[in-house]
Amino acid sequence: MQHLLAIQFVLVNLFKPLTNPFHLLVNLVGSLLLLTHLLELVLFNASVKHRAHPWRDRLLILLLGMFHIKSLPAPTAVDDQDNKDANHA
């Protein structure tokens, strides 16, 4: 919830800026937040790529960041014995 409040605060600051030193700081924090979410999107693209709705997951990562990534199920590990059996078949 705080994440969405911060995004809303930055968007309001774009249309109705705060006083002189604060509007620059709010814009800087908003830019850093966007840059961090873009980096998360690049780093976790492989785990999102094979999901049912990858574009929705990417949008939620841009909005919520790590909160959405933590809600994704962990990838299942392949057992080495099963992999060897599949190669011999």
C-alpha positions as CSV (number, residue, x, y, z in Angstrom):
1,M,0.0,0.0,0.0
2,Q,2.8,2.4,0.8
3,H,4.3,1.7,-2.6
4,L,1.2,2.9,-4.4
5,L,1.0,5.9,-2.1
6,A,4.5,6.9,-3.1
7,I,3.7,6.5,-6.8
8,Q,0.6,8.7,-6.3
9,F,2.6,11.3,-4.4
10,V,5.1,11.5,-7.2
11,L,2.4,11.8,-9.9
12,V,0.7,14.6,-7.9
13,N,4.0,16.4,-7.6
14,L,4.4,16.4,-11.4
15,F,1.1,18.4,-11.8
16,K,1.3,20.5,-8.7
17,P,4.9,20.8,-7.5
18,L,5.8,21.3,-3.9
19,T,8.0,24.1,-2.7
20,N,11.4,24.6,-4.2
21,P,13.8,22.0,-2.7
22,F,11.1,19.3,-2.1
23,H,9.8,18.9,-5.6
24,L,13.3,18.0,-6.8
25,L,13.7,15.4,-4.0
26,V,10.3,13.8,-4.7
27,N,11.1,13.6,-8.4
28,L,14.5,12.1,-7.6
29,V,12.9,9.5,-5.4
30,G,10.3,8.7,-8.0
31,S,13.0,8.3,-10.7
32,L,15.0,6.0,-8.5
33,L,11.9,3.9,-7.7
34,L,11.1,3.6,-11.4
35,L,14.7,2.6,-12.2
36,T,14.7,0.0,-9.4
37,H,11.5,-1.5,-10.8
38,L,12.9,-1.6,-14.3
39,L,16.0,-3.4,-13.0
40,E,13.8,-5.9,-11.2
41,L,11.8,-6.4,-14.4
42,V,15.0,-7.2,-16.4
43,L,16.4,-9.5,-13.7
44,F,13.3,-11.5,-13.2
45,N,12.1,-11.6,-16.8
46,A,13.1,-15.3,-17.2
47,S,10.9,-16.4,-14.4
48,V,7.9,-14.3,-15.7
49,K,8.3,-15.4,-19.3
50,H,6.7,-18.8,-19.0
51,R,3.7,-17.8,-16.8
52,A,0.1,-17.8,-18.0
53,H,-0.1,-13.9,-18.2
54,P,3.5,-12.6,-18.5
55,W,2.5,-9.0,-19.5
56,R,0.2,-8.7,-16.5
57,D,3.0,-10.0,-14.3
58,R,5.4,-7.5,-15.8
59,L,3.0,-4.6,-15.2
60,L,2.5,-5.7,-11.6
61,I,6.3,-5.8,-11.2
62,L,6.5,-2.2,-12.4
63,L,3.8,-1.2,-10.0
64,L,4.6,-3.3,-6.9
65,G,8.2,-4.5,-7.4
66,M,9.5,-7.2,-5.1
67,F,6.0,-7.5,-3.4
68,H,4.7,-9.1,-6.6
69,I,7.9,-11.1,-7.2
70,K,7.6,-12.7,-3.8
71,S,4.0,-13.7,-4.5
72,L,5.1,-15.8,-7.6
73,P,5.5,-19.5,-7.0
74,A,9.0,-20.9,-6.8
75,P,10.2,-22.7,-9.9
76,T,10.2,-26.5,-9.5
77,A,13.6,-28.2,-9.6
78,V,14.2,-31.1,-11.9
79,D,15.6,-34.2,-10.3
80,D,18.8,-35.4,-11.9
81,Q,17.7,-39.1,-11.9
82,D,14.5,-38.2,-13.8
83,N,16.6,-36.1,-16.3
84,K,19.0,-39.1,-16.9
85,D,16.0,-41.4,-17.4
86,A,14.5,-39.1,-19.9
87,N,17.7,-38.9,-21.9
88,H,18.0,-42.7,-22.2
89,A,14.4,-43.1,-23.4
